[in-house]
Amino acid sequence: MSTATKSVDVHVPITTAYNQWTQFEEFPKFMDDVETVRQLDDRHLHWTVKIAGVEREFDAEITEQHPDERIAWRSTTGVDQAGVVTFHKLDPETTRVTLQLDMEPEGMAETAAAKTGLVSMAAARDMANFKEFIEARGLSSGAWRGDVPREG
């Protein structure tokens, strides 16, 4: 399993950063390897990604979500991955956003990408892109403030 953990401090209030992250269908605007994300309902997403030049589709389920704190997910089909993004208020106008992504590479291209640190580099790039995206906007493009308790 390949794991990447990356943080970025964004100059927006915690609610703005969190609200933007709940707009999953906008992920392709700042995540270079994400082709599309379709939100199927409050807990389920369908992703199309291109990793190391290989296109993959998978479904994911939000396993836990608490406004202004965290969003966790895991894949339910296709690519074996899970992750969590957390939000930490540094001051009224600054938020630390931390992404932890765990992915099991499939095939030779993805295995090579994982071994060379490409997953970690992609996570760092996506977090830097998120910082640029949200700071340029200054406001979130939408929000979902529902709570999804962790099961079990």
Secondary structure, 3 states (H helix, E strand, C coil): CEEEEEEEEECCCHHHHHHHHCCHHHHHHCCCCEEEEEECCCCEEEEEEEECCEEEEEEEEEEEEECCCEEEEEECCCCEEEEEEEEEEEECCEEEEEEEEEEECCHHHHHHHHHCCHHHHHHHHHHHHHHHHHHHHCCCCCCCCCCECCCC
